[in-house]
C-alpha cells in the first residue's frame, strides 16, 4: 500500500503529470466519487460510472489551481 499522502500525490501530478500519482489518487477516491455520483444521478450504474469518471477527470484538470508552490 502506498502511504504517500494525497497532497504530495496531487503536487506530483500537477507539476509532472505523473501517471503513478494520478493512478494512486484514483484508486483511493474512486469509490467515494462513484457512490456520490450514484446518489446524485440516481440513474443506471453505467451513467453513474460515467459521471464519476468525468468528475475525476475534471478535478485532475483543475488540480493546478489548488497546488501552491513550495517555499524553500
C-alpha beads as a LAMMPS data file, in Angstrom:
LAMMPS data file: protein, C-alpha beads

72 atoms
71 bonds

1 atom types
1 bond types

-500.0 500.0 xlo xhi
-500.0 500.0 ylo yhi
-500.0 500.0 zlo zhi

Masses

1 110.0

Atoms # bond

1 1 1 0.000 0.000 0.000
2 1 1 1.264 3.462 -0.942
3 1 1 1.462 5.676 2.133
4 1 1 2.214 8.904 0.268
5 1 1 -0.362 11.464 1.297
6 1 1 -2.807 12.993 -1.148
7 1 1 -1.244 16.445 -1.154
8 1 1 2.113 15.000 -2.250
9 1 1 0.449 12.935 -4.974
10 1 1 -1.576 15.917 -6.147
11 1 1 1.559 18.037 -6.365
12 1 1 3.362 15.300 -8.311
13 1 1 0.504 15.122 -10.767
14 1 1 0.112 18.905 -11.097
15 1 1 3.809 19.549 -11.628
16 1 1 4.954 16.452 -13.521
17 1 1 1.721 14.885 -14.834
18 1 1 2.796 11.718 -13.038
19 1 1 0.708 8.748 -14.178
20 1 1 1.595 6.912 -10.966
21 1 1 0.356 9.770 -8.795
22 1 1 -2.863 10.020 -10.803
23 1 1 -3.468 6.277 -10.534
24 1 1 -2.887 6.314 -6.767
25 1 1 -5.349 9.186 -6.292
26 1 1 -7.975 7.459 -8.404
27 1 1 -7.559 4.168 -6.516
28 1 1 -8.005 5.981 -3.211
29 1 1 -11.036 8.042 -4.128
30 1 1 -12.948 6.320 -6.931
31 1 1 -15.349 4.510 -4.594
32 1 1 -16.323 7.718 -2.818
33 1 1 -16.717 9.650 -6.071
34 1 1 -18.719 6.822 -7.585
35 1 1 -21.063 6.497 -4.601
36 1 1 -21.759 10.250 -4.622
37 1 1 -22.409 10.136 -8.379
38 1 1 -24.770 7.201 -7.929
39 1 1 -26.773 9.089 -5.288
40 1 1 -26.820 12.362 -7.222
41 1 1 -27.558 10.982 -10.667
42 1 1 -29.938 8.339 -9.379
43 1 1 -29.837 6.556 -12.705
44 1 1 -28.253 3.417 -14.046
45 1 1 -24.914 2.154 -12.858
46 1 1 -23.356 2.964 -16.234
47 1 1 -24.487 6.595 -16.122
48 1 1 -23.156 6.914 -12.573
49 1 1 -19.815 5.420 -13.608
50 1 1 -19.573 7.911 -16.465
51 1 1 -20.425 10.789 -14.128
52 1 1 -17.757 9.664 -11.640
53 1 1 -15.123 9.419 -14.364
54 1 1 -15.997 12.881 -15.678
55 1 1 -15.763 14.385 -12.178
56 1 1 -12.370 12.804 -11.538
57 1 1 -11.058 13.929 -14.914
58 1 1 -12.288 17.473 -14.318
59 1 1 -10.775 17.574 -10.834
60 1 1 -7.416 16.469 -12.166
61 1 1 -7.560 19.021 -14.984
62 1 1 -8.030 21.726 -12.369
63 1 1 -5.601 20.419 -9.744
64 1 1 -3.004 23.054 -10.584
65 1 1 -5.372 25.629 -9.067
66 1 1 -5.110 24.145 -5.586
67 1 1 -1.432 23.268 -5.625
68 1 1 0.617 26.152 -4.340
69 1 1 4.346 26.498 -4.927
70 1 1 6.553 25.113 -2.177
71 1 1 8.519 27.702 -0.264
72 1 1 12.099 26.589 0.471

Bonds

1 1 1 2
2 1 2 3
3 1 3 4
4 1 4 5
5 1 5 6
6 1 6 7
7 1 7 8
8 1 8 9
9 1 9 10
10 1 10 11
11 1 11 12
12 1 12 13
13 1 13 14
14 1 14 15
15 1 15 16
16 1 16 17
17 1 17 18
18 1 18 19
19 1 19 20
20 1 20 21
21 1 21 22
22 1 22 23
23 1 23 24
24 1 24 25
25 1 25 26
26 1 26 27
27 1 27 28
28 1 28 29
29 1 29 30
30 1 30 31
31 1 31 32
32 1 32 33
33 1 33 34
34 1 34 35
35 1 35 36
36 1 36 37
37 1 37 38
38 1 38 39
39 1 39 40
40 1 40 41
41 1 41 42
42 1 42 43
43 1 43 44
44 1 44 45
45 1 45 46
46 1 46 47
47 1 47 48
48 1 48 49
49 1 49 50
50 1 50 51
51 1 51 52
52 1 52 53
53 1 53 54
54 1 54 55
55 1 55 56
56 1 56 57
57 1 57 58
58 1 58 59
59 1 59 60
60 1 60 61
61 1 61 62
62 1 62 63
63 1 63 64
64 1 64 65
65 1 65 66
66 1 66 67
67 1 67 68
68 1 68 69
69 1 69 70
70 1 70 71
71 1 71 72
